[in-house]
Amino acid sequence: MMWPRLPARRWAVGLAALAVSGVLVGGCAESSPAASGGASQAAVASCAATRGTWTAAEPASPGSRNNDLTGVAVLAAGNAWAVGSYADTNGGQTLIEHWNGTTWSVTPSPDPGGSGNFLSGVSAVSPSAIWAVGEYQIGGQSKTLIVFWNGTAWQQVASPSPGPDSYLTSVWAVSAKDVWAVGNYGDGPSSGSSSLILHWNGTRWTQLPTPNPGISNKLDAVTATSAANAWAVGSSGSGQPGSPFILRWNGTTWTRAASPSPGAGGNLVGITANAAANAWAVGQFGAVGGDDAFAVRYCPPPEGKAD
């Protein structure tokens, strides 16, 4: 059985909550003792009692094993969504949970593959326009999976899968007609891989050309500040480990941006930006005795010079 090929270390950047081992950590909520017979829900205390602290708010764990949350999007104090996967007798299934201000509850989500259905990222435009991405497996092949919340239900939306081994790791919604999703695809387990970037224009998802400087190229995260400024990060190289890999969208094309690599190999797995001239990316690089933390910041060119 195949499990999600998420980075060994997944750092959430610019999120309002962090999912770790089936427990969501957030402000204001106090967790209740685990209910007998399975998953428990969080009991909410007054924010006045816990303001300024992180407290556990345990979500549901519907599977018999491997209940994992890997992405979260927050719209308001009483409206948040978390996505991931769980395993049962049918294998991997998508997992989407909603926070209503009091409890986390599982919301039905598409599972187009008999098994091997996983979600890895989520981004919201509005309470009735939310995107989540990942992969599903069918016939021994991985396909990109994109699902959309229309305010009532989660539905699968058709998306390109350029190779028999295609998957998505991150999504970022700029507006209802401008959404990015990234990942990678390959021709099989023994071949290399190519970076994959998909774009939603309000009507359909399409694949855009991307640089692939190495044999193995992958993207783990994407962010954007406008229709003319987006960033995607991951790794690229002739094998493992690769080197930090940064791509930038200027409104017309995706091009590679230079990135420092202080050690033997490296990987960027998270990125956030609040302006065209202010972006941070994080990950790790190889060091003696194990990996070291790694962070890079985008420094814009001097005023009057081209970017």
N, C-alpha and C positions, 0 to 999 in steps of 0.2 A: 504494500500500500504506500502511496506517495503522500508526503505531508508538505505543507507550505514551505517553499524555498525562500523564507524570509531571511534577511541578514542575521548573522549570528548575534549581533547586537543591534537593536532597533531603538534609536533615540528619537523621542517625540519632541519636535521643536515648535514653539509658539502655540502650544495647546493649553486648554484650560483644565485638563485632567489627564492623568497618566494611568494606563492599565498595566497591572503587574499581577501575574499568577491568579487571575480570576477576581481580583479585587480592584475596584475603581477608587482612586484617592481624590478627594475634592474638598472644597471648603464648605463649612456650615453643616454638613451632614454628620450624624453620629450613627455608627453601625449598631444594629441590634444583634443579640446572640443568634447563632445559627439555629434555624428552625429544624425540628426533628423531621427526618425523612427526606432530606435533600437540601436544595438551595434555599437561602434566606434572602430577605429583602432588607433594605436599609430603612431605619426609622429616623425621621428627620427631627432634630431638635431646633430650637430657635437659633438663628444665626448669631444672636447676641451672645450665646453661650460658647460658641466655638469660633467666633470671628478671629481672623488672622492666623488660623491653624489649618493644617491638612488632616482630615479625618477619613477613615475608611467608609465606603458606601458599597457594600457587597452586592454585585449583580447576580442574576440567576446563572446557574450552570446546568443547562439541560442535558448535556451528554454524560455518558458513563465515564468518559476520560477526555483529556485534551481540550478542556474548555478554555479558549484563549481569546482575549480581546486585543486587537492590534491597532485600532484607530478610533478617534473620538472627535465629534464636532459639537460645539456648544452654540446654541442660538439665544438662550436666555437662562436665567436661574432655574426655571422650571421646564426647560426644553433642551435636552441633549440626546445625542445618538452615539452609540458605540457599536463597532463591527468587529468580526473575527470569525471563528469557526469552533466546532466541537465534533467529537467523534461518538458514534453509536454503532449498532450492529450493521448499519449501512455504510460505514466509513465516514469520511469528512463531510460535514454539512455547514452551510453558512449560518452565521449567528449575528443577529441584529437586535440590540436592546435599546429601549427608550426610557429616558428619565423624565418623569412628569412633575418633578419638584418634591415628590414624596418617596417613590419607589422606582426601581429598575424592573422592566418587564420585557419578555421576549416578544418580538414582533415577527410574524411569518415572513419568510424571505425565500427567493427562488433558489432552487438547487437543480440546475439543468443537467448536471452529471449524476450518474448513479452513486458515485462516491467522489472524493477528491474535490469538494466544493469549498473554496476559501475566499474570505474577504480580508483585505489588508489595509485599506484606507477609505476615508469618508470625508466629504466636504459639503457644506450647506450654502445655498444661495438664499433661501428663505424657508419658513416652516413647511411650505408645500413644494419645495424644489431642492432635493438632497441627492447627492450621488455617492455611490460606494463602488469600489473596484477590487478585483482579485483574479481568480482563475477557477476553472472547473475542468475535470478530466472526463473524457469520453473516448472509447475505443483505443485506450492507451496513449492518447494525446492530450496535451494541455491546451486549453483555449482561454482567451481573455474573457473575463466576466465583468460586466457593468450593469448595475441595478440602480433604479431611480425611484425615489419616494415622491408621489404626486399629491401628498396630503391625506391620502386614504390608504394606499397600499404600495408595497415594493414590487416593481416589475422589472424584468430583464429587458435591456435595450441592446439591439444588435451592435456588435463592435468587431473591427477587423482582428483577425488572428493570422498574421503573415506567415507563420511557420507552425509545424506540428507541436512545438513546444513554446507556447506564447503565454505570458502572464503579465499582470499589472500589479504594481506595488504601492502606488500613490496617486491621489487625485487632488486637484485644486480648482475650485470654482471662482472665477472672477465675476461672472454675471450669468444670467439665464442663457445667454447665447455665446458664452466664452468659458469653456471648461477644458482643463488639461488633465491627461492621465499618462503615466509613464511606467515602463517596465523593460522587458526585453523578450527576445524570441530567438530560437535556434532551430536547427534541423534535426536534432536528436541529442542524446546524452553524450555522444563521442565527438560532437562537433563544437565549434565556437558558438558565440551568441552575438546578437546585434541589439543595440539600443532601440527602444520602441517608444514613440510619442504619438498619442492620439489626441485629436481635438474635436470638441463638440461646438457646432456653429448655430445651435438652436434647432437644427433639423436632423443631423446625423453625425456619427463619429467617423472621422477619416484619419488615416495614417499620414504623418508628415515626414519628409526626408530628414535624417539625422546623421551626424558624423559617427564613424566607427573606426577609430584609429588602431585598435588592437584586435586580437583574435577573439577575446572574450570581453564583451562590452555590456554593461547593465546599468540601469538607472533605478535608484531606490526612493527618490523624493523629488517633488516639484512644488514650486510656489510661484506666485505672480502678483504684481502690484497694479497692472493695467493691461490693456489689450496689446500694448507695445513693449511690455517688459515682463519676462518670465525667466525662471532659472530651473534647471534640473541637475541633479547630482547623482553620482554612483561611483563606479570604478571601471577601468579599462586596462587591458594588458595582453600579453602573449600567453598568460597562464595565471595561476594563483600563487601568491596574491597579485592583484593588479595595482594600479596607481589611481590616485584621486582623479575623478572625471567630472568636469563641469561644462554644461551647455547653457547658452543664453539665447532667448528669443527677443528679437528687436522689432517685432511687428510684421516681419517678412520671412525671415529664415532662422533656423537654429544653427548656431556656430559654436565651436569649442572655445572655451576660455582657459587660459593658462592657470594651473593650480600648483602651489608648492607641495612637495612630498618629502617630509623630513626624514623618513625611514625607509626600510626595505618594504615597499608595497604600501598600500593604503586604500581606504574606502570611505567615501562620504555617504552617510545614510539619512541625513536630515538637513533641511534648509528652510529658512524663513527670511522674509524681507518686508519692510514697511514703507520702502520708497525705492525708486530706481537706483539711488546711490547708497543704499544701506541694506546689505544682505549679509547673513552669516550662514555658514555650513559647518556641520560637525560630523565626526566619525572616529576612526582609529587608524593607526599605522603600526607596522611591525617594529618591535624593539627587542633588545636582548631580554629574554625571560618572559616575553609576552607582549601583548599590544599596549600601546599608550594612547591616551585620548588625543584628539586632533580637532582643531577648529581653525577655520579660515574666514577672513572678512573681505568683502569686496570693497576696494578703494577706487573711486571714480577718477578719471583722468583730470588734469588741471582744467580749469575753466577756459573754454575756447578751443580745446583740443577734442578731436573725435574720440568716441568711446571704443 
